[in-house]
Amino acid sequence: MDASTRAAPRLRERLGSAVFARVAGPAGPENRARIHGTPGPRWFGPDRPIRIVHGDASMFIGGLRALLLQSLHPLAMAAVEAHSGYRGDPWGRLQRTSTFLVVTTYGTADHAQQAVDRVRSVHGQVRGTTPSGEHYAAADPHLLGWVHVAEVESFLLAHQRFGAEPLDAAGYDGYVADTARVAEALGVTDPPRTRKELTARLGAYRGELRPTGEAREAARFILLHPPLPWAARAPYAVLAANAVAALPRWARTSLGLPRLSGMTEACVAPTGHALTATIRWAMAPPRRSP
């Protein structure tokens, strides 16, 4: 075995550990052991589409797209601005969100329900009034519904574009149906269960969406000023560019983001494929020797 062959597993381990530490946080190894190692029934079996989508590196692009799209509902953005601490502790927010997704997707039914109960307890305390006098509450089923559909569409679209094994039409319908199970547990009323229903529900929210100063500031922070070491900023810029390219044109305009020509988008997509493939390689479990 030559030096380059020996170096590849070490490089993969270093990269994978660095990505995992950022996304999962200090408690990541402990949480991973508990989530995957605890015996018991799960909400979703091993063959369910939600496990395929949420286990893929395309989630990095889908997650950024979801944050940008969700910010265009002024009440959702007001709640984030006042209560989430995304500027002071962005990695903590990411780690809590990623842990929730992993627990509800892969964990036991008991652990999934406990995670949902914690989130609902936090949501019950998040309420207030926007500068324009509109009242918001994070536990409002209608507002929860917007956060849910924006997230599901973003994860689904990113997986269609960058997933290692894109699903067929029935598989993506199954993904929407799987996520509805979690949404209902969180308090969403009648979440969509097919892509057709998802598209219709997103359209129903369109009249409530509008740009705010807070949303544009959040987009600038997410895209231009991430709290990352310089070495990580170039790959992050690739994720961010692909998340922006995946937004509908009206959303980009609302957030004050630059318009992308068809040629520019065509050049951006290969970078997304290359980076997600690298992340997927780095985070894959090592092969066992025969």
Secondary structure, 3 states (H helix, E strand, C coil): CCHHHHHHHHHHHHHHHHHHHHHHCCCHHHHHHHHHHCCCCECCCCCCHHHHHHCCCCHHHHHHHHHHHHCCCHHHHHHHHHHCCCCCCHHHHHHHHHHHHHHHHHCEHHHHHHHHHHHHHHHCCCEEECCCCCEEECCCHHHHHHHHHHHHHHHHHHHHHHCCCCCCHHHHHHHHHHHHHHHHHHCCCCCCCCHHHHHHHHHHHHHHCCCCHHHHHHHHHHHHCCCCCHHHHHHHHHHHHHHHHCCCHHHHHHCCCCCCCHHHHHHHHHHHHHHHHHHHHHHCCCCCCC
